[in-house]
Amino acid sequence: MKICPPAELPDGGKATNRVVLSCYEWMEALIPALLVILAVFVFFFRIITVNGSSMQPNFMDSYKVLMSCTDRKFSLGDVVVVDARGTSLHELIIKRVIATEGQTVDIDFHTGTVSVNGVALDESAYIKNGITKNQYDLSFPQTVPKGRVFLLGDNRKFSDDSRSSDVGMVDKRYIIGKVKTILIPYEKFGTL
């Protein structure tokens, strides 16, 4: 039995070496880029999926939103995401900031009017005024303690929010971030 010597490539293997070298160069450029993208989406921005109907009509179930993790100044009208450990609901929630520390919230459940520091809020930018008529187990007025915020869902009939002791005044340390824009569905892209 005769053993044949290994076949030699016409270019002496240089083409194979060029392909391998090219792959290494691509990986050398791609890996740092992926690490930067990963860091941005872990420490600065996150994509969150809306779960439930508590923020309708502005944020429907299964919408995907982009959230900033670095913007920590919360004010009236901001939409925030609260970590599951931040409430007795034990689930991630998305709600709207109504009042911050030191402000007094009062709700007239007969007229559906929400007031902060004695001034009725004009919420017409995101919901119809006068729809906050469902009362839960907390009585009002309530003053927001230091380091906390008062949150309401946009769908006031079906939202577990700061009107209930299950959510109450949320500690700002449990707020993951502030919603910046809707990503999906695409026809709502960029709106808030």
SULNORGI-V957973 format. One line per field, one symbol per residue. ss: DSSP state (@ for helix, = for strand, . for the rest). psi: psi as a letter, one per 30 degrees, with the letter a starting at -180 (. if undefined). burial: + if it has 9 or more other ideal C-beta (glycine too) atoms within 8 Angstrom, else -. Layout:
BEGIN
ss = ???
psi = ???
burial = ???
END
This chain:
BEGIN
ss = .............@@@@@@@@@@@@@@@@@@@@@@@@@@@@@@@=====..............=====..........====.@@@......========...=====....====..==.....................==....=====.................==@@@==========.@@@....
psi = kkkklkkkkegggeeeeeeeeeeeeeeeeeeeeeeeeeeefefellkkkkjagfgkgejlkfkklkkkffjgjklkfkklkklffflffhlklklkkelakfkkkkkjfefgkkkkhgkkkjgffflkkggifkkbfklllkkklkgllkkklfiffhkjaffkffeajkkffgjeakkelkeklefgkfl.
burial = --------+-----------------------------+++--+++++-+---+++--++--+++++++----+-+-++++++--++-+--++++++++++-+++++-+--+++++----+-+---+-+-+++----+---+-+---+++++++++--++++++--++++-+-+++++++++-----++---
END
